Amino acid sequence: MKEKEIKKFFDVMSIDRNLEIESDPIGKYEQQMRQRAVVELLNPTKSELILDVGCGNARDIIVFGSSGAESIGIDLSTGMIKEGRKDIAKIGLEKIDLIVGNATNLPFKEETFDKISCSETIEHIPNYEDAITEMNRVLKGGESW
């Protein structure tokens, strides 16, 4: 798929996505287990700045922000970002920012983030190698995660 097609797909998918997941017991369980693993591995803390690449509608980044970590989410889909902002506003988390952008050209300076999350995203990026290079560029120390 080309970038434009991917963006359109996720813009359409963004509408009521969380409601669909919550109404399907298997999908809900799968997402809860995936999110639990991501959060345990990332172990967000108050003193960290975390980037969520492919943040979608902010399901994971809300958990990061709830831990006190300052978090920025980036996603190609305007629809996903719009839906994520609605959920963040409902909760009232202030340390979360969501932006529309491309994982292969991250709009951040080198070594900006303490940690990076990228869950259920790489498989949707045609030039995923470029995205990995960009994530390493903006990660403090350029370490692999």
PADREN-275875 format. One record per residue: z, x, y of N, C-alpha, C in turn. Coordinates in nm, 2 decimals. Layout:
REM PADREN-275875
+--------+--------+---------+--------+---------+----------+--------+--------+---------+
:   n_up : n_east : n_north :  ca_up : ca_east : ca_north :   c_up : c_east : c_north :
+--------+--------+---------+--------+---------+----------+--------+--------+---------+
:      Z :      X :       Y :      Z :       X :        Y :      Z :      X :       Y :
...
+--------+--------+---------+--------+---------+----------+--------+--------+---------+
***
This chain:
REM PADREN-275875
+--------+--------+---------+--------+---------+----------+--------+--------+---------+
:   n_up : n_east : n_north :  ca_up : ca_east : ca_north :   c_up : c_east : c_north :
+--------+--------+---------+--------+---------+----------+--------+--------+---------+
:   0.00 :   0.08 :   -0.12 :   0.00 :    0.00 :     0.00 :   0.00 :   0.09 :    0.13 :
:  -0.06 :   0.04 :    0.23 :  -0.06 :    0.11 :     0.35 :   0.06 :   0.06 :    0.43 :
:   0.10 :   0.14 :    0.53 :   0.22 :    0.12 :     0.61 :   0.22 :  -0.02 :    0.67 :
:   0.10 :  -0.07 :    0.73 :   0.09 :   -0.20 :     0.79 :   0.12 :  -0.31 :    0.69 :
:   0.07 :  -0.29 :    0.57 :   0.09 :   -0.39 :     0.46 :   0.24 :  -0.39 :    0.42 :
:   0.30 :  -0.28 :    0.41 :   0.44 :   -0.27 :     0.37 :   0.53 :  -0.34 :    0.48 :
:   0.50 :  -0.31 :    0.60 :   0.58 :   -0.37 :     0.71 :   0.56 :  -0.52 :    0.71 :
:   0.44 :  -0.57 :    0.69 :   0.42 :   -0.72 :     0.68 :   0.50 :  -0.78 :    0.56 :
:   0.49 :  -0.71 :    0.45 :   0.56 :   -0.76 :     0.33 :   0.71 :  -0.78 :    0.36 :
:   0.77 :  -0.67 :    0.42 :   0.92 :   -0.68 :     0.44 :   0.95 :  -0.77 :    0.56 :
:   0.87 :  -0.78 :    0.65 :   0.89 :   -0.88 :     0.76 :   0.90 :  -1.02 :    0.71 :
:   0.81 :  -1.06 :    0.62 :   0.81 :   -1.19 :     0.55 :   0.94 :  -1.20 :    0.46 :
:   0.96 :  -1.10 :    0.38 :   1.08 :   -1.10 :     0.29 :   1.21 :  -1.11 :    0.36 :
:   1.22 :  -1.07 :    0.48 :   1.35 :   -1.06 :     0.56 :   1.41 :  -1.20 :    0.58 :
:   1.33 :  -1.30 :    0.59 :   1.38 :   -1.43 :     0.62 :   1.47 :  -1.48 :    0.51 :
:   1.59 :  -1.51 :    0.54 :   1.69 :   -1.56 :     0.44 :   1.71 :  -1.47 :    0.32 :
:   1.68 :  -1.34 :    0.33 :   1.70 :   -1.25 :     0.21 :   1.84 :  -1.25 :    0.16 :
:   1.94 :  -1.24 :    0.25 :   2.08 :   -1.24 :     0.20 :   2.12 :  -1.37 :    0.13 :
:   2.07 :  -1.48 :    0.18 :   2.10 :   -1.61 :     0.11 :   2.03 :  -1.62 :   -0.03 :
:   1.91 :  -1.56 :   -0.04 :   1.85 :   -1.56 :    -0.17 :   1.93 :  -1.47 :   -0.27 :
:   1.97 :  -1.36 :   -0.22 :   2.05 :   -1.27 :    -0.31 :   2.18 :  -1.34 :   -0.35 :
:   2.25 :  -1.40 :   -0.26 :   2.38 :   -1.46 :    -0.28 :   2.36 :  -1.58 :   -0.38 :
:   2.25 :  -1.65 :   -0.38 :   2.23 :   -1.77 :    -0.46 :   2.19 :  -1.73 :   -0.60 :
:   2.15 :  -1.61 :   -0.63 :   2.11 :   -1.57 :    -0.76 :   2.22 :  -1.48 :   -0.82 :
:   2.29 :  -1.53 :   -0.93 :   2.40 :   -1.46 :    -0.98 :   2.36 :  -1.32 :   -1.03 :
:   2.25 :  -1.30 :   -1.09 :   2.21 :   -1.17 :    -1.14 :   2.17 :  -1.08 :   -1.03 :
:   2.09 :  -1.13 :   -0.93 :   2.06 :   -1.05 :    -0.82 :   2.18 :  -1.01 :   -0.74 :
:   2.27 :  -1.10 :   -0.72 :   2.40 :   -1.07 :    -0.65 :   2.48 :  -0.96 :   -0.72 :
:   2.49 :  -0.98 :   -0.85 :   2.57 :   -0.88 :    -0.92 :   2.50 :  -0.74 :   -0.91 :
:   2.37 :  -0.74 :   -0.93 :   2.29 :   -0.61 :    -0.92 :   2.31 :  -0.54 :   -0.79 :
:   2.30 :  -0.62 :   -0.68 :   2.32 :   -0.57 :    -0.55 :   2.46 :  -0.52 :   -0.52 :
:   2.56 :  -0.59 :   -0.57 :   2.70 :   -0.55 :    -0.56 :   2.72 :  -0.42 :   -0.63 :
:   2.67 :  -0.40 :   -0.75 :   2.69 :   -0.28 :    -0.82 :   2.62 :  -0.16 :   -0.76 :
:   2.50 :  -0.19 :   -0.71 :   2.42 :   -0.08 :    -0.64 :   2.50 :  -0.04 :   -0.51 :
:   2.54 :  -0.14 :   -0.44 :   2.61 :   -0.11 :    -0.31 :   2.74 :  -0.03 :   -0.34 :
:   2.82 :  -0.07 :   -0.44 :   2.94 :    0.00 :    -0.47 :   2.91 :   0.14 :   -0.51 :
:   2.81 :   0.17 :   -0.58 :   2.77 :    0.31 :    -0.62 :   2.74 :   0.39 :   -0.49 :
:   2.66 :   0.33 :   -0.40 :   2.62 :    0.40 :    -0.28 :   2.74 :   0.43 :   -0.20 :
:   2.83 :   0.33 :   -0.18 :   2.94 :    0.36 :    -0.09 :   3.04 :   0.46 :   -0.15 :
:   3.06 :   0.46 :   -0.29 :   3.14 :    0.56 :    -0.35 :   3.08 :   0.70 :   -0.34 :
:   2.95 :   0.71 :   -0.35 :   2.89 :    0.84 :    -0.34 :   2.89 :   0.89 :   -0.20 :
:   2.87 :   0.80 :   -0.10 :   2.86 :    0.84 :     0.04 :   3.00 :   0.86 :    0.10 :
:   3.09 :   0.78 :    0.05 :   3.23 :    0.79 :     0.10 :   3.24 :   0.81 :    0.25 :
:   3.20 :   0.70 :    0.32 :   3.20 :    0.71 :     0.47 :   3.34 :   0.71 :    0.53 :
:   3.36 :   0.80 :    0.63 :   3.48 :    0.81 :     0.70 :   3.47 :   0.79 :    0.85 :
:   3.58 :   0.77 :    0.92 :   3.57 :    0.74 :     1.06 :   3.51 :   0.85 :    1.15 :
:   3.52 :   0.97 :    1.11 :   3.47 :    1.08 :     1.19 :   3.33 :   1.11 :    1.17 :
:   3.26 :   1.04 :    1.09 :   3.12 :    1.07 :     1.06 :   3.01 :   0.99 :    1.13 :
:   2.90 :   1.05 :    1.14 :   2.78 :    0.97 :     1.19 :   2.68 :   0.96 :    1.07 :
:   2.65 :   0.84 :    1.03 :   2.57 :    0.82 :     0.91 :   2.44 :   0.75 :    0.95 :
:   2.33 :   0.80 :    0.89 :   2.20 :    0.74 :     0.90 :   2.17 :   0.67 :    0.77 :
:   2.12 :   0.54 :    0.79 :   2.08 :    0.46 :     0.67 :   1.93 :   0.44 :    0.69 :
:   1.85 :   0.52 :    0.61 :   1.71 :    0.52 :     0.61 :   1.66 :   0.40 :    0.52 :
:   1.58 :   0.31 :    0.58 :   1.54 :    0.20 :     0.51 :   1.65 :   0.10 :    0.50 :
:   1.72 :   0.08 :    0.61 :   1.85 :    0.00 :     0.61 :   1.82 :  -0.15 :    0.58 :
:   1.70 :  -0.19 :    0.58 :   1.67 :   -0.34 :     0.56 :   1.75 :  -0.42 :    0.65 :
:   1.81 :  -0.53 :    0.59 :   1.88 :   -0.62 :     0.68 :   2.03 :  -0.59 :    0.68 :
:   2.06 :  -0.46 :    0.67 :   2.19 :   -0.40 :     0.70 :   2.30 :  -0.43 :    0.60 :
:   2.27 :  -0.47 :    0.48 :   2.38 :   -0.50 :     0.38 :   2.47 :  -0.37 :    0.36 :
:   2.41 :  -0.26 :    0.35 :   2.49 :   -0.14 :     0.32 :   2.56 :  -0.08 :    0.45 :
:   2.48 :  -0.08 :    0.56 :   2.53 :   -0.02 :     0.68 :   2.65 :  -0.10 :    0.74 :
:   2.66 :  -0.23 :    0.71 :   2.78 :   -0.31 :     0.75 :   2.90 :  -0.25 :    0.68 :
:   2.89 :  -0.22 :    0.55 :   3.00 :   -0.16 :     0.48 :   3.04 :  -0.02 :    0.54 :
:   2.94 :   0.06 :    0.57 :   2.97 :    0.19 :     0.63 :   3.04 :   0.17 :    0.76 :
:   2.99 :   0.08 :    0.85 :   3.06 :    0.05 :     0.98 :   3.20 :  -0.01 :    0.96 :
:   3.22 :  -0.09 :    0.86 :   3.35 :   -0.14 :     0.83 :   3.45 :  -0.03 :    0.80 :
:   3.41 :   0.08 :    0.75 :   3.49 :    0.19 :     0.71 :   3.53 :   0.27 :    0.84 :
:   3.47 :   0.24 :    0.95 :   3.50 :    0.31 :     1.08 :   3.39 :   0.41 :    1.11 :
:   3.30 :   0.44 :    1.02 :   3.20 :    0.54 :     1.05 :   3.10 :   0.48 :    1.15 :
:   3.05 :   0.57 :    1.24 :   2.95 :    0.53 :     1.33 :   2.82 :   0.54 :    1.25 :
:   2.73 :   0.44 :    1.26 :   2.62 :    0.43 :     1.17 :   2.49 :   0.39 :    1.25 :
:   2.38 :   0.45 :    1.21 :   2.25 :    0.41 :     1.27 :   2.16 :   0.38 :    1.15 :
:   2.10 :   0.26 :    1.15 :   2.01 :    0.22 :     1.05 :   1.87 :   0.22 :    1.11 :
:   1.77 :   0.26 :    1.03 :   1.63 :    0.26 :     1.07 :   1.55 :   0.20 :    0.96 :
:   1.46 :   0.11 :    1.00 :   1.37 :    0.04 :     0.90 :   1.23 :   0.02 :    0.97 :
:   1.13 :   0.02 :    0.89 :   0.99 :    0.00 :     0.93 :   0.98 :  -0.15 :    0.97 :
:   1.05 :  -0.24 :    0.91 :   1.04 :   -0.38 :     0.93 :   1.12 :  -0.44 :    1.05 :
:   1.04 :  -0.49 :    1.14 :   1.11 :   -0.56 :     1.26 :   1.19 :  -0.68 :    1.21 :
:   1.14 :  -0.75 :    1.11 :   1.21 :   -0.87 :     1.06 :   1.34 :  -0.83 :    1.00 :
:   1.34 :  -0.73 :    0.92 :   1.47 :   -0.68 :     0.86 :   1.57 :  -0.64 :    0.96 :
:   1.52 :  -0.57 :    1.06 :   1.62 :   -0.52 :     1.17 :   1.67 :  -0.64 :    1.24 :
:   1.59 :  -0.74 :    1.27 :   1.63 :   -0.86 :     1.34 :   1.74 :  -0.94 :    1.26 :
:   1.72 :  -0.95 :    1.13 :   1.81 :   -1.02 :     1.05 :   1.94 :  -0.94 :    1.04 :
:   1.93 :  -0.81 :    1.03 :   2.05 :   -0.72 :     1.02 :   2.13 :  -0.73 :    1.15 :
:   2.07 :  -0.74 :    1.26 :   2.14 :   -0.75 :     1.39 :   2.21 :  -0.88 :    1.40 :
:   2.16 :  -0.99 :    1.34 :   2.23 :   -1.11 :     1.34 :   2.36 :  -1.10 :    1.26 :
:   2.35 :  -1.04 :    1.15 :   2.47 :   -1.03 :     1.06 :   2.58 :  -0.94 :    1.13 :
:   2.53 :  -0.83 :    1.19 :   2.62 :   -0.74 :     1.26 :   2.69 :  -0.81 :    1.37 :
:   2.62 :  -0.89 :    1.45 :   2.68 :   -0.97 :     1.56 :   2.78 :  -1.07 :    1.51 :
:   2.76 :  -1.13 :    1.40 :   2.85 :   -1.23 :     1.34 :   2.99 :  -1.16 :    1.31 :
:   2.98 :  -1.04 :    1.26 :   3.10 :   -0.96 :     1.22 :   3.17 :  -0.90 :    1.34 :
:   3.08 :  -0.86 :    1.44 :   3.14 :   -0.80 :     1.56 :   3.16 :  -0.65 :    1.55 :
:   3.08 :  -0.58 :    1.46 :   3.10 :   -0.44 :     1.45 :   3.03 :  -0.37 :    1.56 :
:   3.09 :  -0.27 :    1.63 :   3.04 :   -0.21 :     1.75 :   2.98 :  -0.07 :    1.72 :
:   3.01 :  -0.01 :    1.61 :   2.97 :    0.13 :     1.58 :   2.84 :   0.13 :    1.49 :
:   2.76 :   0.03 :    1.50 :   2.64 :    0.02 :     1.42 :   2.52 :  -0.01 :    1.52 :
:   2.41 :   0.07 :    1.50 :   2.29 :    0.05 :     1.58 :   2.18 :   0.04 :    1.48 :
:   2.09 :  -0.05 :    1.50 :   1.97 :   -0.06 :     1.41 :   1.84 :  -0.05 :    1.50 :
:   1.75 :   0.03 :    1.44 :   1.63 :    0.06 :     1.52 :   1.51 :   0.04 :    1.42 :
:   1.40 :   0.00 :    1.48 :   1.27 :    0.00 :     1.41 :   1.21 :   0.14 :    1.41 :
:   1.17 :   0.19 :    1.30 :   1.11 :    0.33 :     1.30 :   1.06 :   0.36 :    1.16 :
:   1.00 :   0.48 :    1.15 :   0.94 :    0.52 :     1.03 :   1.01 :   0.64 :    0.97 :
:   1.04 :   0.63 :    0.84 :   1.12 :    0.74 :     0.77 :   1.05 :   0.87 :    0.77 :
:   0.92 :   0.87 :    0.79 :   0.84 :    0.99 :     0.78 :   0.83 :   1.06 :    0.92 :
:   0.89 :   1.00 :    1.02 :   0.89 :    1.05 :     1.16 :   1.02 :   1.01 :    1.23 :
:   1.13 :   1.05 :    1.19 :   1.26 :    1.01 :     1.24 :   1.28 :   1.05 :    1.38 :
:   1.32 :   0.96 :    1.47 :   1.33 :    0.99 :     1.61 :   1.47 :   1.05 :    1.65 :
:   1.51 :   1.15 :    1.58 :   1.64 :    1.21 :     1.60 :   1.62 :   1.37 :    1.60 :
:   1.72 :   1.43 :    1.67 :   1.72 :    1.58 :     1.68 :   1.76 :   1.63 :    1.54 :
:   1.73 :   1.76 :    1.52 :   1.77 :    1.83 :     1.40 :   1.92 :   1.83 :    1.39 :
:   1.97 :   1.82 :    1.27 :   2.11 :    1.83 :     1.23 :   2.19 :   1.73 :    1.31 :
:   2.15 :   1.61 :    1.32 :   2.23 :    1.50 :     1.39 :   2.33 :   1.43 :    1.31 :
:   2.30 :   1.41 :    1.18 :   2.39 :    1.32 :     1.10 :   2.47 :   1.40 :    0.99 :
:   2.59 :   1.35 :    0.97 :   2.68 :    1.40 :     0.87 :   2.64 :   1.37 :    0.73 :
:   2.59 :   1.24 :    0.72 :   2.55 :    1.19 :     0.59 :   2.43 :   1.10 :    0.61 :
:   2.35 :   1.09 :    0.50 :   2.24 :    1.00 :     0.50 :   2.23 :   0.91 :    0.38 :
:   2.21 :   0.78 :    0.39 :   2.19 :    0.69 :     0.28 :   2.04 :   0.65 :    0.28 :
:   1.99 :   0.64 :    0.16 :   1.85 :    0.59 :     0.15 :   1.84 :   0.53 :    0.01 :
:   1.88 :   0.40 :    0.01 :   1.89 :    0.33 :    -0.12 :   1.78 :   0.22 :   -0.13 :
:   1.71 :   0.22 :   -0.24 :   1.60 :    0.13 :    -0.26 :   1.49 :   0.14 :   -0.15 :
:   1.46 :   0.26 :   -0.12 :   1.36 :    0.28 :    -0.01 :   1.25 :   0.38 :   -0.05 :
:   1.28 :   0.49 :   -0.10 :   1.18 :    0.60 :    -0.13 :   1.06 :   0.54 :   -0.20 :
:   1.08 :   0.45 :   -0.30 :   0.97 :    0.40 :    -0.38 :   0.87 :   0.32 :   -0.30 :
:   0.91 :   0.28 :   -0.17 :   0.82 :    0.20 :    -0.09 :   0.75 :   0.29 :    0.02 :
:   0.77 :   0.42 :    0.02 :   0.71 :    0.51 :     0.12 :   0.60 :   0.58 :    0.06 :
:   0.47 :   0.56 :    0.10 :   0.36 :    0.63 :     0.04 :   0.37 :   0.78 :    0.05 :
:   0.42 :   0.83 :    0.16 :   0.43 :    0.98 :     0.18 :   0.58 :   1.01 :    0.17 :
:   0.64 :   0.98 :    0.06 :   0.79 :    0.99 :     0.05 :   0.83 :   1.14 :    0.06 :
:   0.75 :   1.23 :    0.03 :   0.78 :    1.37 :     0.05 :   0.81 :   1.40 :    0.20 :
:   0.73 :   1.34 :    0.29 :   0.75 :    1.36 :     0.43 :   0.89 :   1.30 :    0.48 :
:   0.92 :   1.18 :    0.41 :   1.05 :    1.12 :     0.45 :   1.17 :   1.21 :    0.40 :
:   1.16 :   1.27 :    0.29 :   1.26 :    1.36 :     0.24 :   1.27 :   1.48 :    0.33 :
:   1.16 :   1.53 :    0.38 :   1.16 :    1.65 :     0.47 :   1.23 :   1.61 :    0.60 :
:   1.20 :   1.49 :    0.65 :   1.26 :    1.44 :     0.77 :   1.41 :   1.42 :    0.76 :
:   1.45 :   1.36 :    0.65 :   1.60 :    1.34 :     0.62 :   1.67 :   1.47 :    0.62 :
:   1.61 :   1.57 :    0.55 :   1.67 :    1.70 :     0.55 :   1.68 :   1.76 :    0.69 :
:   1.58 :   1.74 :    0.77 :   1.57 :    1.79 :     0.91 :   1.69 :   1.74 :    0.99 :
:   1.72 :   1.61 :    0.98 :   1.82 :    1.55 :     1.07 :   1.96 :   1.55 :    1.01 :
:   1.97 :   1.60 :    0.88 :   2.10 :    1.61 :     0.82 :   2.17 :   1.74 :    0.86 :
:   2.29 :   1.74 :    0.90 :   2.36 :    1.86 :     0.94 :   2.36 :   1.96 :    0.82 :
:   2.33 :   2.08 :    0.84 :   2.32 :    2.18 :     0.73 :   2.19 :   2.17 :    0.65 :
:   2.12 :   2.06 :    0.67 :   1.99 :    2.04 :     0.59 :   2.02 :   2.04 :    0.44 :
:   2.13 :   1.99 :    0.40 :   2.16 :    1.99 :     0.26 :   2.10 :   1.87 :    0.19 :
:   2.07 :   1.88 :    0.07 :   2.03 :    1.77 :    -0.01 :   2.14 :   1.68 :   -0.04 :
:   2.11 :   1.56 :   -0.06 :   2.22 :    1.46 :    -0.09 :   2.20 :   1.42 :   -0.23 :
+--------+--------+---------+--------+---------+----------+--------+--------+---------+
***
